[in-house]
Amino acid sequence: MLADLGDQMTKWLVTVVRIWGCFVLATSPLSAQGAPGGKAVNRVILDTDIGDDIDDAFALALALRSPEIELIGITTAWGDTLLRARLANRLVQEAGSTAVPVLAGVRTTSKTNFTQADWAKEGEPALDRDAVEFLLAQAKKSPGEVTLVAIGPLTNLGAAIDRDLQGFRKFKRVVLMGGSIRRGYGDLGYAPDRGPEPEYNIASDVKAAQKLFSSGVPIFMMPLDATQLSLDENKRTLLFSAGSKLSNALATLYFQWLRSTRTPTPTLFDAMAVGFAVDPELCPVAALHVTVDERGMTRPTPGTPNASACLASDSEKFFHFLLPRLMAAGPQRSH
């Protein structure tokens, strides 16, 4: 009988220890900050030319509404980067993620079509820090852990490579919206493709793109082939009727963009780069050796692969991923 009692006590103690272990794991900071399903959280910096085309705003909103991403910073690129930073700052605040630092990147004199300037001017100024140094500092602080998602002209990346190539190589990867491998603008599969053409982000700063593709950092490329994702009227109505602060902000930015462009249906090129950073199955990739020529063409050429490019995607699958996140009432996780 004493032996049986001892066995029962041992089993009871084992059960208590297991329950206590589960409690500690569930309430630990790591668990509280983890992504759904126990997936690892990606540490991400978003480099963006937000303010011209509307897709950057949707890409940033997706990053802010994805618990799989820890957005550790935003840097702005091309043209009036200070005004772009004010826009990014305001959108971050509307999303309730005020802890995300926003830094203005290298300013250029290039003419841009800033369609959302009115809303941007009401945002808070960016941090008074060197955005290029911020990129390098974050890469060197956490070697092999930080993903740089680049969805604008690559000027900031080129400047970082010039300043400290070895430091830049400490990025885990660059997820890039840019380039054109087999299809150009408007090639959607309903008519014969016209073939590849220079894509805006690459062609705007060809030298920077050439530096990136020869940097040795793993590149995951979301070209025109896979990113011509139309936010049609039904999807817009569904999203803008959600009534959250973030969806209201996106609706306001959309109508400012519409007023300038007179094009009712936006194409969310840049959002796919953020989506891939969350779930690579949204845009399966193939290894290629990509050469950037003087026109900004991204040509597959013989050689050791230096990039992985997505050549096709499922639009409906992508929007089933995107819209529920953007329609959510508030942050799914504190950044």
C-alpha positions, 0 to 999 in steps of 0.5 A, spaced: 500 500 500 505 504 501 508 503 494 502 504 491 501 511 495 508 513 493 507 511 486 501 516 486 505 521 489 510 521 484 505 521 478 501 527 482 508 531 482 510 529 475 503 532 473 504 539 477 511 540 474 508 539 467 502 544 468 507 549 471 512 548 466 506 549 461 504 556 465 511 558 465 512 557 457 505 560 456 506 567 460 514 568 458 515 574 454 518 570 448 511 566 448 507 573 448 511 576 443 510 569 438 507 569 432 500 564 431 502 557 431 509 558 434 512 561 428 518 565 429 517 572 429 521 576 423 525 582 425 524 587 419 526 594 416 521 597 411 525 601 406 519 605 402 518 611 397 511 611 400 507 617 398 507 616 390 503 610 388 498 607 393 501 600 394 506 602 399 501 605 404 498 598 403 504 594 404 506 598 411 499 597 413 500 589 412 507 589 416 503 593 422 498 588 422 502 582 421 504 578 428 509 574 424 513 581 423 517 585 428 517 592 425 524 595 428 524 601 423 522 604 417 526 608 412 524 612 406 527 613 399 527 617 393 525 625 392 522 628 399 524 623 404 522 627 410 515 628 407 515 621 406 517 620 413 511 624 416 506 620 412 509 613 414 509 616 421 502 618 421 500 611 418 504 608 424 500 612 429 493 611 426 495 603 426 496 604 434 504 602 433 507 608 435 514 605 438 516 604 430 522 608 429 521 612 422 527 615 419 528 619 412 533 616 408 537 619 402 534 625 399 534 626 392 532 631 387 528 626 382 521 629 380 516 624 384 508 624 383 507 625 391 499 624 391 498 623 398 502 630 400 496 633 404 495 627 409 503 627 410 503 634 412 499 632 418 504 627 420 510 627 426 517 629 423 522 623 422 527 621 427 533 626 426 538 620 425 542 617 419 537 612 416 543 609 412 547 608 419 540 606 422 540 600 417 547 598 418 547 598 425 541 594 426 544 589 421 550 589 425 547 589 432 543 582 430 547 579 424 543 574 420 536 576 423 534 582 420 530 582 413 530 588 409 524 589 405 525 594 400 519 597 396 522 603 393 528 605 389 534 602 392 538 609 393 538 607 401 541 600 400 546 603 395 549 608 400 549 603 405 553 598 401 558 604 399 559 605 406 560 598 409 559 592 405 561 587 410 556 591 415 550 590 409 552 583 408 549 582 416 542 582 413 539 576 413 536 577 406 533 583 402 526 582 400 525 586 394 519 589 390 522 590 383 524 588 376 521 584 371 523 577 368 518 575 363 513 579 364 512 587 364 507 592 366 500 590 364 502 583 362 496 579 366 495 573 362 489 575 358 493 577 352 500 575 349 505 578 353 509 583 351 515 581 355 520 584 360 521 591 361 525 596 366 521 596 372 520 603 376 524 601 383 530 598 379 530 603 373 530 609 378 537 608 381 540 603 376 547 603 380 544 602 387 540 596 384 547 593 381 550 594 387 545 590 391 545 584 386 553 584 387 553 585 394 552 577 396 546 578 401 540 573 399 535 577 395 528 574 394 525 578 388 518 580 387 518 582 380 512 585 375 511 577 373 508 576 380 506 583 383 500 586 379 495 585 384 488 589 383 484 591 389 478 591 385 472 595 387 469 589 391 475 588 395 475 596 396 468 596 398 469 590 403 476 593 406 473 601 407 467 599 410 471 595 416 471 602 419 477 601 423 482 607 424 487 604 419 482 602 414 479 609 414 486 612 413 487 607 407 481 609 404 483 617 405 490 615 402 486 612 396 482 617 395 487 622 395 491 618 390 485 617 386 484 625 385 491 625 382 491 619 378 484 618 376 485 611 376 480 607 380 483 600 381 490 600 384 495 595 383 498 593 390 505 591 387 509 592 394 504 589 398 507 582 396 514 583 398 511 584 405 506 578 404 512 574 402 516 576 408 510 573 412 509 567 408 513 565 402 508 560 400 504 566 397 510 567 392 514 561 390 521 563 388 526 560 383 533 561 383 536 565 378 543 569 376 540 576 375 544 582 371 542 589 372 543 592 365 544 600 364 537 601 362 534 597 369 533 591 365 533 585 370 536 579 366 537 572 367 544 570 365 548 564 366 552 564 372 551 562 380 544 564 382 544 571 386 537 572 387 531 568 388 525 570 384 517 569 384 515 568 377 507 567 378 502 568 384 495 567 386 492 573 386 486 570 390 490 567 395 494 573 396 487 577 397 485 572 402 491 573 406 491 581 406 484 583 407 482 580 413 489 583 416 487 590 414 480 589 416 482 587 423 480 592 429 487 593 432 494 591 432 494 583 433 501 584 437 504 590 440 511 592 436 
